[in-house]
Amino acid sequence: MKSIKAPLYGLAMVVMLLGAPAFARAQSPTATNMSPEQFTKQTAITNMAEVQLGLMAETKASSPQVKAFAQRMVRDHEAMQSSLQDAARLAGTTMPDTIDPKQMALKNELAAKSGSSFDKAYIDAMVKGHRQAMQMLQGASQDLSNNALKKVAASALPIVQSHLKEAEQIAQRLRSGP
């Protein structure tokens, strides 16, 4: 009996470990199981944070490239927020009016920095945030149940991809120096 229990226990552990990532994905809102309300909230918070951080970077950044990128973030994310607001109205979802604690913590962390330290931290945050946003938008543009919001996701995706590419290029230049 012991010889049967050991392989079954080992098999159970393998199944549990292989299934853990899928279980974790199922537990948090992803593009494939995100409700229209969750999409609206998450996207609105992201847009508001991008605008607020961009405005900060326009004044605090020391690199002209970072300042120009920040100006683009403000312009593009204000436009995306406007499109989202129109789609949310059609979808009957509610737009939040403040950023969440995670975004507020990032804003406070960046506010405490200056010069090249600010530039690097801001651009690193932009790379990380745009990677996450791109993944969410890729799924939402295909799987979201509301067509108006799905169109917002699809139209935002190439813009976010472009932001990510630019942020990665700036990050590379900042790492390699002037």
C-alpha positions in Angstrom: 0.0 0.0 0.0 2.9 2.4 0.7 4.2 2.0 -2.8 0.9 3.2 -4.2 0.5 6.2 -1.8 3.9 7.7 -2.6 3.3 7.9 -6.4 -0.2 9.2 -5.9 1.0 11.8 -3.5 3.7 12.9 -5.9 1.1 13.1 -8.8 -1.2 15.1 -6.6 1.6 17.6 -5.8 2.5 17.9 -9.5 -1.2 18.5 -10.4 -1.5 21.0 -7.6 1.6 22.9 -8.6 0.8 23.0 -12.3 -2.8 24.1 -11.5 -1.7 26.8 -9.1 -1.1 29.5 -11.7 -4.4 28.9 -13.4 -6.1 29.0 -10.0 -4.4 32.3 -9.2 -5.5 33.8 -12.5 -9.0 32.7 -11.9 -9.0 34.4 -8.5 -8.1 37.9 -9.7 -9.8 39.9 -12.4 -8.1 39.3 -15.7 -9.2 40.3 -19.2 -10.9 37.0 -19.7 -13.1 37.1 -16.6 -13.3 40.9 -16.0 -16.7 42.4 -15.8 -17.5 45.6 -17.6 -17.6 47.4 -14.2 -14.1 46.0 -13.3 -12.7 47.0 -16.7 -14.1 50.5 -16.3 -12.8 50.9 -12.8 -9.3 49.6 -13.5 -8.9 51.4 -16.8 -10.1 54.7 -15.4 -7.8 54.5 -12.4 -4.9 53.7 -14.7 -5.7 56.7 -17.0 -6.0 59.1 -14.0 -2.7 57.9 -12.5 -0.9 58.2 -15.9 -2.2 61.8 -16.2 -1.2 62.7 -12.6 2.2 61.1 -12.9 2.7 62.7 -16.3 1.9 66.1 -14.9 4.4 65.5 -12.1 7.1 64.4 -14.6 6.6 67.4 -16.8 7.9 69.5 -14.0 10.2 67.1 -12.1 12.0 65.3 -14.9 15.5 66.4 -15.8 15.7 64.6 -19.1 14.0 66.3 -22.1 13.0 62.8 -23.4 11.3 62.0 -20.1 9.5 65.4 -20.2 8.3 64.8 -23.7 7.2 61.3 -22.9 5.3 62.7 -19.8 3.5 65.2 -22.1 2.4 62.4 -24.4 1.2 60.4 -21.4 -1.0 63.3 -20.3 -2.4 64.0 -23.7 -3.0 60.3 -24.7 -4.4 59.2 -21.3 -6.8 62.2 -21.1 -8.1 61.2 -24.6 -8.4 57.6 -23.5 -10.2 58.6 -20.4 -12.7 60.6 -22.4 -13.4 57.6 -24.7 -13.8 55.4 -21.7 -16.2 57.8 -20.1 -18.4 57.7 -23.2 -18.3 53.9 -23.4 -18.9 53.6 -19.7 -22.0 55.7 -20.0 -23.3 53.4 -22.8 -22.4 50.3 -20.7 -24.0 51.7 -17.6 -20.8 51.4 -15.6 -19.5 53.8 -13.0 -16.2 55.8 -13.4 -14.2 56.2 -10.2 -13.0 59.7 -9.5 -9.8 59.0 -7.6 -6.8 56.7 -8.0 -6.4 53.7 -5.8 -4.0 53.3 -2.8 -1.4 51.5 -5.0 -1.3 54.3 -7.5 -1.2 56.9 -4.7 1.8 55.2 -3.1 3.6 55.3 -6.4 2.8 59.0 -6.8 4.1 59.7 -3.3 7.3 57.6 -4.0 8.0 59.6 -7.2 7.2 62.9 -5.5 10.0 62.3 -3.1 12.6 61.9 -5.9 14.3 64.4 -8.2 16.7 64.7 -11.1 17.9 61.5 -12.7 16.6 59.4 -9.8 13.1 60.7 -10.6 13.6 60.1 -14.3 14.6 56.4 -13.9 11.9 55.7 -11.3 9.2 57.3 -13.4 10.2 55.5 -16.6 10.6 52.2 -14.8 7.1 52.6 -13.4 5.8 53.4 -17.0 7.4 50.3 -18.4 5.9 48.1 -15.7 2.5 49.7 -15.8 2.2 49.7 -19.6 3.2 46.0 -19.7 0.4 45.2 -17.3 -2.1 47.5 -19.2 -1.1 45.9 -22.5 -1.9 42.4 -21.2 -5.2 43.5 -19.8 -6.2 45.3 -23.0 -5.2 42.4 -25.2 -7.6 40.1 -23.5 -10.3 42.7 -22.9 -10.4 43.7 -26.6 -11.4 40.1 -27.4 -13.2 38.8 -24.3 -15.0 41.7 -22.7 -18.8 41.2 -22.7 -19.7 44.8 -23.5 -19.1 45.9 -27.1 -18.6 49.6 -26.3 -16.0 48.9 -23.7 -14.4 46.2 -25.9 -14.0 48.9 -28.6 -12.3 51.2 -26.1 -9.9 48.3 -25.2 -9.1 47.6 -28.9 -8.5 51.3 -29.7 -6.3 51.8 -26.6 -4.2 48.7 -27.2 -1.9 50.1 -30.0 -1.5 53.4 -28.1 -0.4 51.5 -25.0 1.9 49.3 -27.1 3.5 52.5 -28.5 3.9 54.0 -25.0 5.6 50.8 -23.8 8.0 50.7 -26.7 8.9 54.4 -26.2 9.3 53.9 -22.4 11.5 50.9 -22.9 13.7 52.9 -25.3 14.0 55.8 -22.8 14.8 53.4 -20.0 17.6 51.9 -22.1 19.0 55.3 -22.8 18.8 56.3 -19.1 20.6 53.1 -18.1 23.4 53.7 -20.6 23.9 57.3 -19.7 24.1 60.5 -21.8 
